[in-house]
Amino acid sequence: MNVLVVGANGQVGKLLVNLLRDNKEHTVKALVRKEEQADALKKMDIEVSVACLEQSVEDIAQAARGCNAIVFTAGSGRLTGYDKTLLIDLDGAVKTIEAAELIGIKRFIMVSAIQAHRRENWHEKMLPYYAAKYYADKMLEQSELTYTIIRPGGLLNEPGTGMITAADDIRSGKIPREDVANTIIQSLTEENTYYQSFDLVAGNVPIRKALTLL
């Protein structure tokens, strides 16, 4: 697959782009919002499109042309206000879904947040963030896309182990970003993950096997 990574300048996005670049089964196009970000990726021989998620659906669709899968791993970040959470984590995700539908891209992987599907378990200090994730995920589920929604726990900047736990309802846990990126890659063609959503934390089962057990 030729995979568009939306949020390629984020921490998970950077790992994912590098892993896909070296993957024999897939190719990658990175979507970033600034030209200077694009220049850095081009120096690494990575194909890049520049577009902001606050632009139109048509702009995002144009950036995605030539791809047959999209991974949405963008986020407004902790340093922005709730307005950007709404515009990026919710509306930006929905516009990317609409862009995929517009140009016929069927495969779509959403990186969400652990327990985003359970309102009663949302962190009080992050309610707008969780609400954005919840409704973006709902819109994806209601689309005609072949979706997978991955809800990772607390993200760690340490080497991945290749061992995870994936299930519909995991209340808490953490996971290295590298393992999230590798789970995304394995999910691209693992049909058992199609039309599935799951929480993801560090565990004791190899990634590929864990996904076949969902």
C-alpha positions in Angstrom: 0.0 0.0 0.0 1.0 3.6 -0.5 0.2 5.1 2.9 -0.5 8.8 3.6 0.6 9.6 7.2 -1.4 12.5 8.5 0.5 14.1 11.4 3.8 13.0 10.1 5.7 15.5 12.2 4.3 14.2 15.4 6.1 11.7 17.6 4.2 8.6 16.5 4.0 10.0 13.0 7.8 10.4 12.7 8.4 6.8 13.8 5.7 5.5 11.5 7.1 7.4 8.4 10.6 6.0 9.0 9.3 2.5 9.5 7.2 2.6 6.4 10.1 4.1 4.4 12.1 1.0 5.2 9.2 -1.5 4.8 9.2 -3.8 1.8 5.4 -4.1 1.6 4.4 -0.4 1.7 5.5 3.0 0.5 4.8 6.3 2.4 3.8 9.8 1.8 4.1 12.2 4.7 1.5 15.0 5.2 2.8 18.0 7.1 1.6 21.6 7.4 4.8 23.6 7.0 7.3 23.8 4.1 10.3 23.6 6.5 8.9 20.3 7.9 8.6 19.0 4.3 12.2 20.0 3.5 13.5 18.0 6.3 11.6 14.9 5.2 12.6 15.3 1.5 16.2 15.2 2.6 15.5 11.7 3.9 14.0 10.7 0.5 10.5 10.7 1.8 7.6 11.8 -0.4 5.8 14.8 1.1 2.6 16.7 0.7 2.0 20.0 2.5 -1.5 20.8 3.7 -3.1 22.1 6.9 -6.1 20.2 8.4 -7.8 23.6 8.8 -7.9 23.8 5.0 -10.7 22.4 2.8 -11.6 18.8 2.2 -10.5 19.2 -1.4 -7.0 20.4 -0.3 -6.6 17.4 1.9 -7.9 15.1 -0.9 -5.4 16.6 -3.3 -2.6 15.9 -0.8 -3.7 12.3 -0.6 -3.9 11.5 -4.3 -1.8 8.5 -5.3 -2.3 6.8 -2.0 -4.6 3.9 -1.2 -4.5 4.0 2.6 -4.5 6.8 5.2 -3.3 6.8 8.8 -4.6 9.7 10.9 -2.2 10.3 13.8 -2.4 14.1 13.9 -3.2 16.1 17.1 -3.3 19.7 18.1 -0.9 19.0 21.0 -1.0 19.9 24.7 0.2 23.5 24.2 -2.8 24.7 22.2 -6.2 25.7 23.3 -9.5 23.8 23.1 -10.3 25.6 19.9 -7.4 23.8 18.1 -8.5 20.5 19.7 -11.9 21.0 18.0 -10.4 22.1 14.7 -7.6 19.4 14.4 -8.5 16.4 16.5 -12.2 16.5 15.5 -12.9 18.5 12.4 -9.5 17.8 10.9 -10.1 14.0 11.3 -13.6 14.2 9.9 -12.3 16.3 6.9 -9.7 13.6 6.3 -12.3 10.9 6.3 -14.4 13.0 3.8 -11.3 13.4 1.7 -10.7 9.7 1.6 -14.3 9.1 0.5 -14.0 11.9 -2.1 -11.1 10.2 -4.0 -11.9 6.6 -3.3 -9.4 5.7 -0.6 -10.9 2.9 1.4 -8.4 1.9 4.0 -8.2 4.2 7.0 -6.5 3.8 10.4 -7.4 6.2 13.1 -5.1 6.7 16.1 -7.4 7.6 19.0 -6.9 7.4 22.8 -7.5 4.7 25.3 -11.1 4.5 26.6 -12.2 7.3 24.2 -15.2 5.1 23.5 -16.3 5.0 27.2 -17.4 8.5 28.4 -17.5 7.4 32.0 -13.8 6.8 31.9 -12.6 10.0 30.4 -10.0 12.0 32.3 -11.6 15.1 33.8 -8.7 17.3 32.8 -8.9 16.2 29.2 -12.7 16.1 28.5 -12.6 18.3 25.3 -9.8 16.1 23.9 -11.7 12.9 24.6 -14.9 14.3 23.2 -13.1 15.2 20.0 -11.7 11.7 19.7 -15.0 10.1 20.6 -16.9 11.9 17.8 -14.2 11.6 15.2 -14.1 7.8 15.8 -17.9 7.7 15.5 -17.8 9.5 12.2 -15.3 7.0 10.9 -17.4 4.1 12.1 -20.4 5.5 10.2 -18.4 6.0 7.0 -18.1 3.6 4.1 -14.3 3.2 4.7 -12.5 0.0 5.8 -11.5 1.4 9.1 -9.4 0.4 12.1 -9.4 2.5 15.3 -6.4 2.1 17.6 -6.7 3.6 21.0 -3.2 3.5 22.6 -2.6 4.1 26.3 0.0 6.5 27.7 2.7 7.0 25.2 6.3 6.2 26.1 9.5 7.4 24.5 11.4 4.1 24.9 12.3 1.3 22.5 9.4 -0.9 21.5 9.3 -4.5 22.7 7.0 -5.9 19.9 4.7 -7.2 22.6 1.3 -5.8 23.2 -2.2 -6.3 24.6 -5.1 -5.3 22.3 -8.7 -5.6 23.4 -12.0 -3.7 23.3 -11.9 -2.5 26.9 -8.6 -1.9 28.7 -9.0 0.6 31.5 -5.4 1.9 31.7 -1.8 1.2 30.7 1.1 2.6 28.7 2.9 1.6 25.5 6.1 2.7 23.6 5.3 4.9 20.6 7.4 2.5 18.5 5.0 -0.4 19.3 2.1 1.8 18.4 3.7 2.6 15.0 4.4 -1.1 14.4 0.8 -2.0 15.3 -0.4 0.5 12.7 1.8 -1.1 10.1 0.7 -4.7 10.9 -3.0 -3.5 10.9 -2.8 -2.1 7.4 -3.2 -5.5 5.8 -4.4 -7.7 8.8 -8.0 -8.3 7.8 -9.0 -9.2 11.3 -8.5 -5.6 12.2 -10.9 -4.3 9.5 -14.0 -2.6 11.0 -12.5 -3.0 14.5 -11.6 -0.7 17.3 -9.4 -1.6 20.3 -7.4 -0.2 23.2 -3.7 -0.9 23.0 -1.1 -1.2 25.8 2.2 -2.9 26.4 1.7 -6.7 26.9 3.2 -10.1 26.4 1.8 -11.1 23.0 3.6 -10.5 19.7 1.9 -7.7 17.7 0.9 -9.8 14.7 -0.5 -12.6 16.9 -2.4 -10.1 19.2 -4.1 -8.6 16.2 -5.3 -12.0 14.9 -6.8 -12.7 18.3 -9.1 -9.6 18.4 
